[in-house]
Amino acid sequence: MTGGALATTLPATRPVLGNVTATSASGTSVRVATGANGAFTIQLPPGTYSVTATSPVYDSGMTICATNGGAVSVSSGHRTTVLVSCDEH
């Protein structure tokens, strides 16, 4: 299981509404909507995932937001927390 928040990074971190996608190394994707507070939870099997997001706040949802640390590892029986960031210009 993985959970976290979609947030802006500039000028300060604040949660935003959007959609988060976790993609496995085999290319299987799971997409969920965040709450108004930017929080999300995705049930995933163990593995390594690329986690990206879009938000209507950024370029009408066309800008891809990503985790700061790159790939995310999910282990069985553990909760993995990630922050998906969008840069405000």
Backbone as XML, in Angstrom:
<?xml version="1.0"?>
<chain id="A" units="angstrom">
  <residue number="1" name="MET">
    <atom name="N" x="0.846" y="-1.175" z="0.000"/>
    <atom name="CA" x="0.000" y="0.000" z="0.000"/>
    <atom name="C" x="0.888" y="1.233" z="0.000"/>
  </residue>
  <residue number="2" name="THR">
    <atom name="N" x="0.497" y="2.230" z="-0.736"/>
    <atom name="CA" x="1.240" y="3.479" z="-0.738"/>
    <atom name="C" x="0.266" y="4.637" z="-0.567"/>
  </residue>
  <residue number="3" name="GLY">
    <atom name="N" x="0.695" y="5.674" z="0.065"/>
    <atom name="CA" x="-0.140" y="6.850" z="0.256"/>
    <atom name="C" x="0.724" y="8.077" z="0.309"/>
  </residue>
  <residue number="4" name="GLY">
    <atom name="N" x="0.137" y="9.214" z="0.155"/>
    <atom name="CA" x="0.924" y="10.427" z="0.201"/>
    <atom name="C" x="0.098" y="11.634" z="-0.133"/>
  </residue>
  <residue number="5" name="ALA">
    <atom name="N" x="0.763" y="12.636" z="-0.683"/>
    <atom name="CA" x="0.084" y="13.889" z="-1.002"/>
    <atom name="C" x="0.631" y="14.454" z="-2.294"/>
  </residue>
  <residue number="6" name="LEU">
    <atom name="N" x="-0.224" y="15.133" z="-3.029"/>
    <atom name="CA" x="0.157" y="15.913" z="-4.199"/>
    <atom name="C" x="0.240" y="17.348" z="-3.732"/>
  </residue>
  <residue number="7" name="ALA">
    <atom name="N" x="1.396" y="17.980" z="-3.927"/>
    <atom name="CA" x="1.597" y="19.327" z="-3.401"/>
    <atom name="C" x="2.434" y="20.174" z="-4.349"/>
  </residue>
  <residue number="8" name="THR">
    <atom name="N" x="2.309" y="21.484" z="-4.205"/>
    <atom name="CA" x="3.177" y="22.401" z="-4.929"/>
    <atom name="C" x="4.495" y="22.505" z="-4.176"/>
  </residue>
  <residue number="9" name="THR">
    <atom name="N" x="5.543" y="22.960" z="-4.854"/>
    <atom name="CA" x="6.823" y="23.141" z="-4.175"/>
    <atom name="C" x="7.234" y="24.595" z="-4.052"/>
  </residue>
  <residue number="10" name="LEU">
    <atom name="N" x="6.704" y="25.467" z="-4.879"/>
    <atom name="CA" x="7.084" y="26.877" z="-4.826"/>
    <atom name="C" x="5.833" y="27.732" z="-4.805"/>
  </residue>
  <residue number="11" name="PRO">
    <atom name="N" x="5.744" y="28.800" z="-4.087"/>
    <atom name="CA" x="6.738" y="29.314" z="-3.156"/>
    <atom name="C" x="6.802" y="28.544" z="-1.842"/>
  </residue>
  <residue number="12" name="ALA">
    <atom name="N" x="5.776" y="27.779" z="-1.549"/>
    <atom name="CA" x="5.789" y="26.940" z="-0.349"/>
    <atom name="C" x="4.935" y="25.721" z="-0.647"/>
  </residue>
  <residue number="13" name="THR">
    <atom name="N" x="5.155" y="24.645" z="0.093"/>
    <atom name="CA" x="4.377" y="23.438" z="-0.144"/>
    <atom name="C" x="2.944" y="23.641" z="0.302"/>
  </residue>
  <residue number="14" name="ARG">
    <atom name="N" x="2.019" y="23.369" z="-0.613"/>
    <atom name="CA" x="0.596" y="23.419" z="-0.290"/>
    <atom name="C" x="-0.091" y="22.323" z="-1.089"/>
  </residue>
  <residue number="15" name="PRO">
    <atom name="N" x="-1.076" y="21.645" z="-0.507"/>
    <atom name="CA" x="-1.747" y="20.550" z="-1.205"/>
    <atom name="C" x="-2.611" y="21.054" z="-2.347"/>
  </residue>
  <residue number="16" name="VAL">
    <atom name="N" x="-2.702" y="20.239" z="-3.402"/>
    <atom name="CA" x="-3.554" y="20.571" z="-4.542"/>
    <atom name="C" x="-4.337" y="19.334" z="-4.997"/>
  </residue>
  <residue number="17" name="LEU">
    <atom name="N" x="-5.443" y="19.574" z="-5.633"/>
    <atom name="CA" x="-6.311" y="18.553" z="-6.197"/>
    <atom name="C" x="-5.692" y="18.010" z="-7.477"/>
  </residue>
  <residue number="18" name="GLY">
    <atom name="N" x="-5.822" y="16.710" z="-7.729"/>
    <atom name="CA" x="-5.294" y="16.156" z="-8.971"/>
    <atom name="C" x="-5.496" y="14.662" z="-9.074"/>
  </residue>
  <residue number="19" name="ASN">
    <atom name="N" x="-4.771" y="14.050" z="-10.008"/>
    <atom name="CA" x="-4.793" y="12.603" z="-10.232"/>
    <atom name="C" x="-3.371" y="12.076" z="-10.119"/>
  </residue>
  <residue number="20" name="VAL">
    <atom name="N" x="-3.212" y="10.937" z="-9.444"/>
    <atom name="CA" x="-1.910" y="10.322" z="-9.240"/>
    <atom name="C" x="-1.898" y="8.972" z="-9.947"/>
  </residue>
  <residue number="21" name="THR">
    <atom name="N" x="-0.795" y="8.677" z="-10.661"/>
    <atom name="CA" x="-0.638" y="7.415" z="-11.366"/>
    <atom name="C" x="0.627" y="6.719" z="-10.883"/>
  </residue>
  <residue number="22" name="ALA">
    <atom name="N" x="0.491" y="5.438" z="-10.507"/>
    <atom name="CA" x="1.637" y="4.601" z="-10.147"/>
    <atom name="C" x="1.797" y="3.584" z="-11.268"/>
  </residue>
  <residue number="23" name="THR">
    <atom name="N" x="3.013" y="3.532" z="-11.856"/>
    <atom name="CA" x="3.284" y="2.628" z="-12.969"/>
    <atom name="C" x="4.404" y="1.676" z="-12.580"/>
  </residue>
  <residue number="24" name="SER">
    <atom name="N" x="4.134" y="0.361" z="-12.711"/>
    <atom name="CA" x="5.121" y="-0.661" z="-12.359"/>
    <atom name="C" x="6.170" y="-0.786" z="-13.465"/>
  </residue>
  <residue number="25" name="ALA">
    <atom name="N" x="7.246" y="-1.520" z="-13.179"/>
    <atom name="CA" x="8.299" y="-1.748" z="-14.161"/>
    <atom name="C" x="7.766" y="-2.476" z="-15.395"/>
  </residue>
  <residue number="26" name="SER">
    <atom name="N" x="6.706" y="-3.284" z="-15.220"/>
    <atom name="CA" x="6.119" y="-4.006" z="-16.358"/>
    <atom name="C" x="5.170" y="-3.130" z="-17.173"/>
  </residue>
  <residue number="27" name="GLY">
    <atom name="N" x="4.901" y="-1.904" z="-16.704"/>
    <atom name="CA" x="4.055" y="-0.969" z="-17.434"/>
    <atom name="C" x="2.612" y="-0.914" z="-16.977"/>
  </residue>
  <residue number="28" name="THR">
    <atom name="N" x="2.251" y="-1.713" z="-15.965"/>
    <atom name="CA" x="0.891" y="-1.681" z="-15.438"/>
    <atom name="C" x="0.701" y="-0.411" z="-14.618"/>
  </residue>
  <residue number="29" name="SER">
    <atom name="N" x="-0.393" y="0.315" z="-14.876"/>
    <atom name="CA" x="-0.652" y="1.580" z="-14.188"/>
    <atom name="C" x="-1.928" y="1.529" z="-13.365"/>
  </residue>
  <residue number="30" name="VAL">
    <atom name="N" x="-1.901" y="2.232" z="-12.239"/>
    <atom name="CA" x="-3.075" y="2.425" z="-11.396"/>
    <atom name="C" x="-3.202" y="3.926" z="-11.187"/>
  </residue>
  <residue number="31" name="ARG">
    <atom name="N" x="-4.402" y="4.460" z="-11.418"/>
    <atom name="CA" x="-4.623" y="5.913" z="-11.297"/>
    <atom name="C" x="-5.727" y="6.166" z="-10.283"/>
  </residue>
  <residue number="32" name="VAL">
    <atom name="N" x="-5.487" y="7.145" z="-9.409"/>
    <atom name="CA" x="-6.490" y="7.548" z="-8.420"/>
    <atom name="C" x="-6.560" y="9.063" z="-8.366"/>
  </residue>
  <residue number="33" name="ALA">
    <atom name="N" x="-7.709" y="9.569" z="-7.936"/>
    <atom name="CA" x="-7.889" y="11.004" z="-7.723"/>
    <atom name="C" x="-7.488" y="11.337" z="-6.292"/>
  </residue>
  <residue number="34" name="THR">
    <atom name="N" x="-6.913" y="12.512" z="-6.096"/>
    <atom name="CA" x="-6.609" y="12.971" z="-4.742"/>
    <atom name="C" x="-7.854" y="13.613" z="-4.144"/>
  </residue>
  <residue number="35" name="GLY">
    <atom name="N" x="-7.842" y="13.739" z="-2.836"/>
    <atom name="CA" x="-8.874" y="14.521" z="-2.174"/>
    <atom name="C" x="-8.554" y="15.994" z="-2.346"/>
  </residue>
  <residue number="36" name="ALA">
    <atom name="N" x="-9.434" y="16.865" z="-1.902"/>
    <atom name="CA" x="-9.202" y="18.311" z="-1.985"/>
    <atom name="C" x="-7.940" y="18.713" z="-1.232"/>
  </residue>
  <residue number="37" name="ASN">
    <atom name="N" x="-7.545" y="17.894" z="-0.249"/>
    <atom name="CA" x="-6.337" y="18.169" z="0.534"/>
    <atom name="C" x="-5.086" y="17.587" z="-0.109"/>
  </residue>
  <residue number="38" name="GLY">
    <atom name="N" x="-5.213" y="17.020" z="-1.305"/>
    <atom name="CA" x="-4.069" y="16.461" z="-2.018"/>
    <atom name="C" x="-3.719" y="15.040" z="-1.609"/>
  </residue>
  <residue number="39" name="ALA">
    <atom name="N" x="-4.371" y="14.495" z="-0.596"/>
    <atom name="CA" x="-4.041" y="13.154" z="-0.103"/>
    <atom name="C" x="-4.575" y="12.072" z="-1.033"/>
  </residue>
  <residue number="40" name="PHE">
    <atom name="N" x="-3.822" y="10.965" z="-1.112"/>
    <atom name="CA" x="-4.259" y="9.817" z="-1.895"/>
    <atom name="C" x="-3.744" y="8.536" z="-1.259"/>
  </residue>
  <residue number="41" name="THR">
    <atom name="N" x="-4.411" y="7.447" z="-1.570"/>
    <atom name="CA" x="-3.977" y="6.110" z="-1.166"/>
    <atom name="C" x="-4.164" y="5.191" z="-2.360"/>
  </residue>
  <residue number="42" name="ILE">
    <atom name="N" x="-3.142" y="4.393" z="-2.654"/>
    <atom name="CA" x="-3.210" y="3.416" z="-3.744"/>
    <atom name="C" x="-2.811" y="2.055" z="-3.167"/>
  </residue>
  <residue number="43" name="GLN">
    <atom name="N" x="-3.626" y="1.052" z="-3.382"/>
    <atom name="CA" x="-3.292" y="-0.315" z="-2.992"/>
    <atom name="C" x="-2.452" y="-0.931" z="-4.110"/>
  </residue>
  <residue number="44" name="LEU">
    <atom name="N" x="-1.199" y="-1.307" z="-3.797"/>
    <atom name="CA" x="-0.293" y="-1.848" z="-4.806"/>
    <atom name="C" x="0.405" y="-3.106" z="-4.297"/>
  </residue>
  <residue number="45" name="PRO">
    <atom name="N" x="0.682" y="-4.048" z="-5.187"/>
    <atom name="CA" x="1.499" y="-5.185" z="-4.787"/>
    <atom name="C" x="2.956" y="-4.733" z="-4.630"/>
  </residue>
  <residue number="46" name="PRO">
    <atom name="N" x="3.770" y="-5.525" z="-3.909"/>
    <atom name="CA" x="5.182" y="-5.153" z="-3.758"/>
    <atom name="C" x="5.845" y="-4.951" z="-5.115"/>
  </residue>
  <residue number="47" name="GLY">
    <atom name="N" x="6.758" y="-3.987" z="-5.156"/>
    <atom name="CA" x="7.490" y="-3.715" z="-6.383"/>
    <atom name="C" x="7.997" y="-2.290" z="-6.409"/>
  </residue>
  <residue number="48" name="THR">
    <atom name="N" x="8.543" y="-1.910" z="-7.551"/>
    <atom name="CA" x="9.066" y="-0.559" z="-7.755"/>
    <atom name="C" x="8.161" y="0.157" z="-8.751"/>
  </residue>
  <residue number="49" name="TYR">
    <atom name="N" x="7.826" y="1.400" z="-8.426"/>
    <atom name="CA" x="6.866" y="2.153" z="-9.222"/>
    <atom name="C" x="7.386" y="3.551" z="-9.540"/>
  </residue>
  <residue number="50" name="SER">
    <atom name="N" x="6.996" y="4.028" z="-10.700"/>
    <atom name="CA" x="7.152" y="5.427" z="-11.053"/>
    <atom name="C" x="5.829" y="6.086" z="-10.652"/>
  </residue>
  <residue number="51" name="VAL">
    <atom name="N" x="5.892" y="7.156" z="-9.881"/>
    <atom name="CA" x="4.674" y="7.829" z="-9.428"/>
    <atom name="C" x="4.664" y="9.241" z="-10.006"/>
  </residue>
  <residue number="52" name="THR">
    <atom name="N" x="3.624" y="9.538" z="-10.775"/>
    <atom name="CA" x="3.465" y="10.857" z="-11.380"/>
    <atom name="C" x="2.058" y="11.358" z="-11.102"/>
  </residue>
  <residue number="53" name="ALA">
    <atom name="N" x="1.834" y="12.621" z="-11.402"/>
    <atom name="CA" x="0.508" y="13.197" z="-11.172"/>
    <atom name="C" x="0.266" y="14.345" z="-12.136"/>
  </residue>
  <residue number="54" name="THR">
    <atom name="N" x="-0.999" y="14.686" z="-12.261"/>
    <atom name="CA" x="-1.404" y="15.882" z="-12.987"/>
    <atom name="C" x="-2.408" y="16.626" z="-12.114"/>
  </residue>
  <residue number="55" name="SER">
    <atom name="N" x="-2.486" y="17.922" z="-12.311"/>
    <atom name="CA" x="-3.440" y="18.734" z="-11.574"/>
    <atom name="C" x="-3.978" y="19.813" z="-12.504"/>
  </residue>
  <residue number="56" name="PRO">
    <atom name="N" x="-5.285" y="20.086" z="-12.442"/>
    <atom name="CA" x="-5.836" y="21.146" z="-13.277"/>
    <atom name="C" x="-5.267" y="22.516" z="-12.932"/>
  </residue>
  <residue number="57" name="VAL">
    <atom name="N" x="-4.606" y="22.626" z="-11.807"/>
    <atom name="CA" x="-3.982" y="23.882" z="-11.384"/>
    <atom name="C" x="-2.784" y="24.225" z="-12.271"/>
  </residue>
  <residue number="58" name="TYR">
    <atom name="N" x="-2.161" y="23.192" z="-12.885"/>
    <atom name="CA" x="-0.947" y="23.374" z="-13.668"/>
    <atom name="C" x="-1.195" y="23.094" z="-15.137"/>
  </residue>
  <residue number="59" name="ASP">
    <atom name="N" x="-1.139" y="24.117" z="-15.964"/>
    <atom name="CA" x="-1.220" y="23.979" z="-17.412"/>
    <atom name="C" x="-2.432" y="23.146" z="-17.820"/>
  </residue>
  <residue number="60" name="SER">
    <atom name="N" x="-3.580" y="23.404" z="-17.206"/>
    <atom name="CA" x="-4.840" y="22.693" z="-17.483"/>
    <atom name="C" x="-4.686" y="21.178" z="-17.380"/>
  </residue>
  <residue number="61" name="GLY">
    <atom name="N" x="-3.819" y="20.723" z="-16.468"/>
    <atom name="CA" x="-3.617" y="19.293" z="-16.261"/>
    <atom name="C" x="-2.620" y="18.666" z="-17.209"/>
  </residue>
  <residue number="62" name="MET">
    <atom name="N" x="-1.937" y="19.467" z="-18.025"/>
    <atom name="CA" x="-0.982" y="18.938" z="-18.999"/>
    <atom name="C" x="0.426" y="18.782" z="-18.429"/>
  </residue>
  <residue number="63" name="THR">
    <atom name="N" x="0.754" y="19.453" z="-17.320"/>
    <atom name="CA" x="2.072" y="19.345" z="-16.709"/>
    <atom name="C" x="2.144" y="18.075" z="-15.873"/>
  </residue>
  <residue number="64" name="ILE">
    <atom name="N" x="3.219" y="17.301" z="-16.041"/>
    <atom name="CA" x="3.419" y="16.079" z="-15.267"/>
    <atom name="C" x="4.226" y="16.419" z="-14.013"/>
  </residue>
  <residue number="65" name="CYS">
    <atom name="N" x="3.668" y="16.089" z="-12.856"/>
    <atom name="CA" x="4.326" y="16.300" z="-11.572"/>
    <atom name="C" x="4.926" y="14.958" z="-11.133"/>
  </residue>
  <residue number="66" name="ALA">
    <atom name="N" x="6.014" y="14.970" z="-10.371"/>
    <atom name="CA" x="6.690" y="13.722" z="-10.020"/>
    <atom name="C" x="7.168" y="13.715" z="-8.580"/>
  </residue>
  <residue number="67" name="THR">
    <atom name="N" x="7.571" y="12.528" z="-8.121"/>
    <atom name="CA" x="8.152" y="12.411" z="-6.785"/>
    <atom name="C" x="9.550" y="12.997" z="-6.808"/>
  </residue>
  <residue number="68" name="ASN">
    <atom name="N" x="9.996" y="13.507" z="-5.689"/>
    <atom name="CA" x="11.323" y="14.102" z="-5.601"/>
    <atom name="C" x="12.436" y="13.055" z="-5.639"/>
  </residue>
  <residue number="69" name="GLY">
    <atom name="N" x="12.139" y="11.829" z="-5.182"/>
    <atom name="CA" x="13.175" y="10.796" z="-5.083"/>
    <atom name="C" x="13.213" y="9.803" z="-6.221"/>
  </residue>
  <residue number="70" name="GLY">
    <atom name="N" x="12.450" y="10.000" z="-7.283"/>
    <atom name="CA" x="12.444" y="9.053" z="-8.395"/>
    <atom name="C" x="11.551" y="7.860" z="-8.110"/>
  </residue>
  <residue number="71" name="ALA">
    <atom name="N" x="12.060" y="6.649" z="-8.385"/>
    <atom name="CA" x="11.273" y="5.422" z="-8.225"/>
    <atom name="C" x="10.890" y="5.206" z="-6.759"/>
  </residue>
  <residue number="72" name="VAL">
    <atom name="N" x="9.709" y="4.616" z="-6.564"/>
    <atom name="CA" x="9.184" y="4.346" z="-5.225"/>
    <atom name="C" x="9.095" y="2.833" z="-5.036"/>
  </residue>
  <residue number="73" name="SER">
    <atom name="N" x="9.679" y="2.320" z="-3.939"/>
    <atom name="CA" x="9.617" y="0.897" z="-3.630"/>
    <atom name="C" x="8.493" y="0.631" z="-2.647"/>
  </residue>
  <residue number="74" name="VAL">
    <atom name="N" x="7.671" y="-0.374" z="-2.957"/>
    <atom name="CA" x="6.569" y="-0.769" z="-2.092"/>
    <atom name="C" x="6.856" y="-2.179" z="-1.585"/>
  </residue>
  <residue number="75" name="SER">
    <atom name="N" x="6.820" y="-2.364" z="-0.260"/>
    <atom name="CA" x="7.065" y="-3.661" z="0.367"/>
    <atom name="C" x="5.780" y="-4.222" z="0.935"/>
  </residue>
  <residue number="76" name="SER">
    <atom name="N" x="5.663" y="-5.533" z="0.944"/>
    <atom name="CA" x="4.486" y="-6.204" z="1.486"/>
    <atom name="C" x="4.304" y="-5.878" z="2.961"/>
  </residue>
  <residue number="77" name="GLY">
    <atom name="N" x="3.072" y="-5.509" z="3.338"/>
    <atom name="CA" x="2.755" y="-5.250" z="4.733"/>
    <atom name="C" x="3.221" y="-3.912" z="5.262"/>
  </residue>
  <residue number="78" name="HIS">
    <atom name="N" x="3.758" y="-3.058" z="4.407"/>
    <atom name="CA" x="4.251" y="-1.756" z="4.843"/>
    <atom name="C" x="3.554" y="-0.641" z="4.082"/>
  </residue>
  <residue number="79" name="ARG">
    <atom name="N" x="3.453" y="0.514" z="4.727"/>
    <atom name="CA" x="2.905" y="1.705" z="4.084"/>
    <atom name="C" x="4.082" y="2.549" z="3.609"/>
  </residue>
  <residue number="80" name="THR">
    <atom name="N" x="4.047" y="2.944" z="2.358"/>
    <atom name="CA" x="5.079" y="3.794" z="1.771"/>
    <atom name="C" x="4.464" y="5.163" z="1.530"/>
  </residue>
  <residue number="81" name="THR">
    <atom name="N" x="5.070" y="6.192" z="2.063"/>
    <atom name="CA" x="4.545" y="7.548" z="1.914"/>
    <atom name="C" x="5.397" y="8.316" z="0.915"/>
  </residue>
  <residue number="82" name="VAL">
    <atom name="N" x="4.744" y="8.984" z="-0.015"/>
    <atom name="CA" x="5.453" y="9.767" z="-1.020"/>
    <atom name="C" x="4.848" y="11.159" z="-1.138"/>
  </residue>
  <residue number="83" name="LEU">
    <atom name="N" x="5.674" y="12.096" z="-1.562"/>
    <atom name="CA" x="5.219" y="13.451" z="-1.870"/>
    <atom name="C" x="5.416" y="13.643" z="-3.369"/>
  </residue>
  <residue number="84" name="VAL">
    <atom name="N" x="4.355" y="13.928" z="-4.062"/>
    <atom name="CA" x="4.410" y="14.214" z="-5.493"/>
    <atom name="C" x="4.351" y="15.727" z="-5.619"/>
  </residue>
  <residue number="85" name="SER">
    <atom name="N" x="5.360" y="16.322" z="-6.248"/>
    <atom name="CA" x="5.467" y="17.779" z="-6.279"/>
    <atom name="C" x="5.273" y="18.348" z="-7.670"/>
  </residue>
  <residue number="86" name="CYS">
    <atom name="N" x="4.641" y="19.503" z="-7.699"/>
    <atom name="CA" x="4.497" y="20.299" z="-8.920"/>
    <atom name="C" x="5.189" y="21.632" z="-8.667"/>
  </residue>
  <residue number="87" name="ASP">
    <atom name="N" x="5.976" y="22.076" z="-9.617"/>
    <atom name="CA" x="6.647" y="23.370" z="-9.479"/>
    <atom name="C" x="5.745" y="24.476" z="-9.990"/>
  </residue>
  <residue number="88" name="GLU">
    <atom name="N" x="5.457" y="25.436" z="-9.116"/>
    <atom name="CA" x="4.695" y="26.621" z="-9.539"/>
    <atom name="C" x="5.659" y="27.585" z="-10.178"/>
  </residue>
  <residue number="89" name="HIS">
    <atom name="N" x="5.228" y="28.181" z="-11.257"/>
    <atom name="CA" x="6.086" y="29.156" z="-11.948"/>
    <atom name="C" x="5.547" y="30.544" z="-11.745"/>
  </residue>
</chain>
